[in-house]
Amino acid sequence: MRALLIGALGVVYGDIGTSPLYAVQACFSGQHGVEPTRDNVLGILSLIIWALLIVISTKYMAFVLRADNHGEGGILSLMTLAIGNPSGKKHTGARPILVLGLLGAALLYGDGVLTPAVSILGAMEGLIVVRPDFETYIIPLALVVLVVLFLIQKNGTAKLGRIFGPIIGLWFLSIGLLGVIAIVREPAVLAAFNPLHAIRYLAEHPGDGLFSMGAVVLVVTGGEALYTDMGHFGRRPIQIDWFLVVLPSLLLNYLGQGALLIEDPDATANPFYALAPRWALFPLIALATAAAIIASQAVISGAFSVTRQAVLLGYLPRMRIVHTSSGAIGQIYVPLANWALMFATIGLILVFKSSTNLASAYGFAATTTMMFTTLLLFVVMCRNWKWNVFLASAVFGTFLVYDAGFFAAAMMKLIDGGWIPAAAAVVIFAVMITWYQGRRILAERFGADEMSLETFVENITQGEHQPVRVRGAAVFMTGNPHGTPRSLGHNIRHNKVIHDKVIALTVLIEEIPHVPLDRRVEVKDIGKGFYRVKAHYGFMESPSVPEILEACKTHGLSIPMFSTSFFLGRENIRITKRTNMSRWRQRLFAFLAHNSQSATDFFNIPPNQVTELGLQVEL
């Protein structure tokens, strides 16, 4: 438990833990900053306090973390939970649930671009407090830190992970202590716990209040990370860390910044660093930079994890996924996602130039995803947990009020930069839904044309013109677990031979995170040397053909890995008018199919044992 508590502190809370660097500053400075009067400070602090208590402490800790899909969290896990049920059957109304889940996952990539940019810039901006002429060095230093961060991803984070927890623990201790010092000087700031200050502020400032809500939401933008990382640490350590360490430290620091602003309204330029005595600025900047790097690392790793889930669930084409640790299954590296995030993050820093400006774009992706999580949670409450619809509606309505308020505030940011993560999410969603629908159309078309393997075997092993049997084993991979592999038919038609042992192999991805090893494979003896093998994997696992063949031995089927031939079908997509999919989406699907990673690499098959057969496919 101690190891889990330390690990969760470092990985889960890096994002939400670095919010004090820029959240209060965004409320009182910038284009829509409000005047730091005593009433305004208390009002905004009250909004921050109750956002943490209701959105994170209640919604996520008490309810969302309960919605685990066999121990795993995240919006894709929640989506699969809402679509299915314990019996494995699909619920009605699956399409809108699918759209919500995929949009939420697409928005997480926007969060993955913005978090490193705003966190690291916010940490570096402490140099201005030390010396104003250091401002010219902030962007170059931030870019150097970011480039190094993305370059080391290919080496994995196993070693860095051991020190993440202690560093973030020191960070929370430091920011809490800074807050306490300021609160002691201005204890009247504790009145912000009274929610009437928040209500009065919104009533008296209806216009500014909406913009302020757009800044306040920055304090809860790490909420989805709590849920996404649940599978790595479990619900209990995340909850204990929150209530014993993270929440008290955040509240103390936000209250301390508010106390400082009441005492010195001119500190709005950077109230976080203004809390520290001058001698402590350089150590605090170093610690803040380390915390920002850890927060960025957590978001980047989350993007890798979401990408793998989307690939295995069939929402993204196959792409290269590298395992960076032999002992930790979650340690992966996705080169395409890494480089895309790096260039997008660098572009944001060069365009926006400061954390305050970036805060204008930050929050839209997170608030929208949080609202989608609430909607999916309502479905799970009613369908999976069998809650009374009135009780579920009461809980759902309470959370939706906050989510809708934050979403409305985030919509105000669209012009100021919020359109960037929104546009990125639309593009990624279009790719996801196009790939999903295109594969489904092809699967239905193949399924209608393919005969069963039993019928196929009976047809080719009878009569005078039987194919020649040759020594050895051949594995034909197919996505259809019932029909005959198209590559098998093509091989017999053109080569006129059959191996002594023929295996039709299908890899099935279940809508659960992990499949027990005793359920990994199913083997069916068709007769006359033909076998049907179905391999089952969860969406948090990586399929491997050598592992599958090894597992077949426990079912009486021995397939020597290094003397077996593998036959794969390479599809060439032809665009037609046979489907309702628009022409541009057909072209997009054909482009994705052409550029997806080969099954040889994805399933870890020795390339010198593979024969690919080209198949012309009409979409």
Residue pairs with C-beta under 8 A, 6 or more apart in sequence:
1 236
1 237
4 233
4 234
4 237
5 165
5 237
5 240
5 241
6 165
6 166
6 169
7 161
7 164
7 165
7 232
7 233
7 237
8 165
8 229
8 232
8 233
8 237
8 238
8 241
9 164
9 165
9 168
9 169
9 172
9 241
9 245
9 246
10 161
10 163
10 164
10 165
10 166
10 167
10 168
10 169
10 294
11 161
11 164
11 165
11 229
11 232
11 233
11 294
11 298
11 301
12 225
12 226
12 229
12 233
12 238
12 241
12 298
13 168
13 172
13 222
13 225
13 226
13 241
13 242
13 246
14 164
14 168
14 222
14 225
14 291
14 294
14 295
14 296
14 297
14 298
15 115
15 119
15 221
15 222
15 225
15 295
15 298
15 299
16 56
16 219
16 220
16 221
16 222
16 223
16 225
16 226
16 246
16 250
17 168
17 171
17 172
17 222
17 246
17 249
17 250
17 291
17 295
18 119
18 122
18 123
18 288
18 291
18 292
18 295
19 218
19 219
19 221
19 222
19 250
20 175
20 250
20 253
20 254
20 257
20 272
21 119
21 122
21 123
21 272
21 288
21 292
21 355
22 118
22 119
22 122
22 218
22 272
22 355
22 356
22 358
22 359
23 48
23 215
23 216
23 218
23 219
23 254
23 359
24 44
24 48
24 254
24 257
24 258
24 261
24 271
24 272
25 268
25 269
25 270
25 271
25 272
25 355
25 356
25 359
26 33
26 215
26 218
26 355
26 356
26 359
27 33
27 34
27 44
27 212
27 215
27 216
28 34
28 35
28 36
28 40
28 44
28 261
28 268
28 271
29 268
29 269
29 356
30 356
30 357
30 359
30 360
31 360
31 416
32 208
32 211
32 212
32 214
32 215
33 268
34 40
34 44
34 205
34 208
34 211
34 212
35 265
36 261
36 262
36 265
36 268
37 265
38 262
39 197
39 200
39 201
39 204
40 201
40 205
41 189
41 192
41 258
41 261
41 262
42 189
42 191
42 192
42 197
42 201
42 258
43 197
43 198
43 200
43 201
43 202
43 205
44 201
44 212
44 216
44 258
45 189
45 192
45 197
45 254
45 255
45 258
46 192
46 193
46 194
46 195
46 196
46 197
46 198
46 201
47 198
47 201
47 202
47 212
47 213
47 216
48 216
48 219
48 254
49 192
49 193
49 251
49 254
49 255
50 195
50 198
51 216
51 217
51 219
51 220
51 402
52 219
52 220
52 247
52 250
52 251
54 398
54 399
54 402
55 220
55 223
55 370
55 399
55 402
56 220
56 223
56 226
56 242
56 247
57 242
57 243
57 247
59 223
59 374
59 399
59 402
60 223
60 226
60 227
61 226
61 238
61 239
61 242
61 243
63 377
63 395
63 399
64 73
64 226
64 227
64 373
64 377
65 73
65 226
65 227
65 230
65 235
65 238
65 239
66 235
67 73
67 78
67 81
67 377
67 380
67 384
68 77
68 230
68 231
68 235
69 77
69 78
69 80
69 81
69 511
69 512
69 513
70 512
70 513
70 514
70 538
71 230
71 231
71 234
71 513
72 230
72 231
72 513
72 540
73 226
73 227
73 228
73 229
73 230
73 231
74 224
74 227
74 228
74 230
74 231
74 305
74 306
74 309
75 101
75 104
75 105
75 108
75 224
75 227
75 228
75 369
75 372
75 373
75 376
76 101
76 105
76 306
76 309
76 310
76 313
76 539
77 231
77 309
77 513
77 539
78 101
78 227
78 373
78 376
78 377
78 380
79 97
79 98
79 100
79 101
79 102
79 104
79 105
79 376
80 101
80 313
80 511
80 512
80 539
81 376
81 380
81 384
82 91
82 97
82 101
82 376
82 379
82 380
82 383
82 384
83 90
83 91
83 94
83 97
83 98
83 101
83 511
84 90
84 91
84 511
85 91
85 383
85 384
86 384
91 97
91 379
91 383
97 376
97 379
98 436
99 433
100 372
100 375
100 376
101 372
101 376
102 315
102 429
102 432
102 433
102 436
103 368
103 372
103 425
103 429
104 368
104 369
104 372
104 373
104 376
105 306
105 309
105 310
105 315
105 428
105 432
106 424
106 425
106 426
106 428
106 429
106 432
107 365
107 366
107 368
107 369
107 372
107 421
107 425
108 224
108 228
108 302
108 303
108 306
108 365
108 369
109 303
109 306
109 337
109 341
109 424
109 425
109 428
110 364
110 365
110 420
110 421
110 422
110 424
110 425
111 221
111 224
111 299
111 365
111 366
111 369
111 421
112 299
112 300
112 302
112 303
112 341
113 341
113 344
113 345
113 348
113 421
113 424
114 348
114 358
114 361
114 362
114 365
114 421
115 221
115 295
115 296
115 299
115 362
116 146
116 149
116 292
116 295
116 296
116 299
116 300
116 341
116 345
117 142
117 146
117 345
117 348
117 349
117 352
117 358
118 355
118 358
118 359
118 362
119 291
119 292
119 295
119 296
120 142
120 145
120 146
120 289
120 292
120 293
120 296
121 138
121 139
121 142
121 349
121 354
121 355
121 358
122 272
122 288
122 292
122 355
123 285
123 288
123 289
123 291
123 292
124 138
124 141
124 142
124 145
124 285
124 289
125 138
125 270
125 273
125 354
125 355
126 270
126 272
126 273
126 281
126 284
126 285
126 288
127 134
127 135
127 137
127 138
127 141
127 285
128 134
128 135
128 138
128 269
128 270
129 270
129 273
129 274
129 281
130 278
130 281
130 282
130 285
139 349
139 350
139 353
142 349
143 346
143 349
143 350
145 289
145 293
146 296
146 342
146 345
146 346
146 349
147 342
147 346
149 293
149 296
149 297
149 300
150 300
150 338
150 339
150 341
150 342
150 345
153 300
153 333
153 338
154 322
154 324
154 333
154 335
154 338
155 324
156 324
156 325
156 331
156 333
157 297
157 301
157 324
157 331
158 324
158 325
158 327
158 328
158 331
160 297
164 294
164 297
167 287
167 290
167 291
167 294
168 291
168 294
169 245
170 287
171 287
171 288
171 290
171 291
172 245
172 246
172 249
172 250
173 249
174 284
174 287
175 249
175 250
175 252
175 253
176 248
176 249
176 252
176 253
177 252
178 253
178 256
178 275
178 276
179 249
179 251
179 252
179 253
179 254
179 255
179 256
179 257
179 275
180 252
180 256
181 256
181 275
182 255
182 256
182 257
182 259
182 260
182 263
182 275
183 189
183 190
183 252
183 255
183 256
183 259
185 259
185 263
186 259
186 260
186 262
186 263
187 259
188 262
189 255
189 258
189 259
189 262
190 255
191 197
192 255
192 258
201 209
201 212
202 209
205 212
210 408
210 409
210 412
211 409
211 412
212 409
213 405
213 406
213 408
213 409
214 363
214 406
214 409
214 410
214 412
214 413
215 359
215 363
216 406
216 409
217 363
217 366
217 367
217 406
217 409
217 410
218 359
218 362
218 363
219 250
219 254
220 366
220 370
220 406
221 362
221 363
221 366
221 367
222 295
223 366
223 370
224 366
224 369
224 370
224 373
225 298
225 299
225 302
226 238
226 242
227 373
228 302
228 305
228 306
229 238
229 298
229 302
230 238
231 330
231 513
231 540
232 330
253 272
253 275
256 275
257 271
257 272
257 275
260 267
260 271
260 274
260 275
261 267
261 268
261 271
264 274
267 274
273 281
273 284
273 285
276 284
300 338
300 341
301 330
303 334
303 337
303 341
304 321
304 332
304 333
304 334
304 337
304 338
305 330
305 332
305 540
307 316
307 319
307 321
307 334
307 337
308 321
308 332
308 334
308 539
308 540
308 542
309 539
309 540
310 316
310 432
311 317
311 318
311 319
311 321
312 509
312 537
312 539
312 541
312 542
312 543
313 509
313 511
313 539
314 435
314 436
314 439
314 509
315 432
315 433
315 435
315 436
316 431
316 432
316 435
317 435
317 592
317 593
317 595
317 596
317 597
318 596
318 597
318 598
318 599
318 602
319 334
319 336
319 596
319 597
320 334
320 335
320 336
320 597
320 601
321 332
321 333
321 334
321 542
321 602
322 332
322 333
322 334
322 335
323 329
323 331
323 332
323 333
323 542
324 331
324 332
324 333
325 331
329 540
329 541
330 540
332 542
344 424
348 358
348 361
348 420
349 358
352 358
352 360
352 361
352 417
357 417
358 417
360 413
360 416
360 417
360 418
361 413
361 416
361 417
361 418
361 420
361 421
363 406
363 409
363 410
363 413
363 418
364 410
364 411
364 413
364 414
364 418
364 421
364 422
365 421
365 422
365 425
367 403
367 406
367 407
367 409
367 410
368 407
368 410
368 425
370 403
370 406
371 400
371 403
371 404
371 406
371 407
374 396
374 399
374 400
374 403
375 400
377 396
377 399
378 392
378 393
378 396
381 387
381 392
381 395
381 396
382 389
382 392
410 418
411 418
414 422
430 585
430 588
431 588
431 592
434 581
434 585
434 588
434 589
434 592
435 589
435 592
437 581
437 585
438 581
438 585
438 586
438 589
438 592
438 593
438 619
441 579
441 581
441 619
442 571
442 617
442 619
443 479
443 480
445 618
446 479
446 480
446 483
446 486
447 480
447 482
447 483
450 480
450 482
450 483
450 484
450 486
451 459
451 483
451 484
452 482
452 483
452 484
453 482
453 483
453 484
453 504
453 526
453 530
453 532
454 526
456 484
456 488
456 489
457 526
457 527
457 528
457 530
460 466
460 467
460 492
460 498
461 528
467 492
467 496
467 497
467 498
468 496
468 497
468 498
469 497
469 498
469 499
469 500
469 529
470 497
470 498
470 499
470 500
471 499
471 500
472 499
472 500
472 501
472 563
472 564
472 565
473 499
473 500
473 501
473 502
473 503
473 559
473 560
473 563
473 564
473 565
474 491
474 498
474 499
474 501
474 502
474 503
474 564
474 565
474 566
474 567
475 503
475 505
475 545
475 549
475 559
475 564
475 565
475 566
475 567
476 485
476 487
476 488
476 491
476 502
476 503
476 504
476 505
476 566
476 567
477 485
477 487
477 505
477 506
477 507
477 566
477 567
477 568
477 569
477 599
477 603
478 484
478 485
478 486
478 487
478 488
478 504
478 505
478 506
478 569
479 506
480 506
481 506
481 508
481 532
481 534
484 504
485 504
485 567
485 569
486 569
486 615
487 567
487 568
487 569
487 613
487 615
488 502
488 504
488 567
490 569
490 613
490 615
491 497
491 567
491 611
491 613
492 498
498 529
499 529
499 565
500 529
501 529
501 531
501 559
502 529
502 530
502 531
503 530
503 531
503 532
503 533
503 557
503 559
504 530
504 531
504 532
504 533
505 533
505 535
505 545
505 548
506 532
506 533
506 534
506 535
507 535
507 537
507 543
507 548
507 603
508 534
508 535
508 536
508 537
509 537
509 538
509 539
509 543
510 536
510 537
510 538
510 539
511 539
512 538
512 539
513 538
513 539
513 540
513 541
514 538
514 540
514 541
515 536
515 537
515 538
515 541
517 551
519 536
520 535
520 536
520 537
520 547
520 548
520 551
521 533
521 534
521 535
521 536
521 548
521 551
521 552
521 555
522 532
522 533
522 534
522 536
522 555
523 531
523 532
523 533
523 552
523 555
523 556
523 557
524 531
524 532
524 533
525 531
525 557
526 532
531 557
533 548
533 552
533 557
535 543
535 548
535 551
537 543
543 602
543 603
544 603
544 604
545 566
545 603
545 604
545 605
546 561
546 604
546 605
549 559
549 561
549 564
550 561
552 558
552 559
561 606
562 606
562 609
564 609
565 609
565 611
566 600
566 605
566 609
566 610
566 611
567 610
567 611
567 612
567 613
568 598
568 599
568 600
568 610
568 611
568 612
568 613
569 612
569 613
569 614
569 615
570 598
570 612
570 613
570 614
570 615
571 593
571 615
571 617
572 614
572 615
572 616
572 617
573 586
573 589
573 590
573 593
573 594
573 617
573 619
574 616
574 617
574 618
574 619
575 583
575 586
575 587
575 590
575 619
576 618
576 619
578 618
578 619
579 586
579 619
581 589
581 619
586 619
589 619
590 619
598 612
599 605
600 607
600 610
600 612
601 607
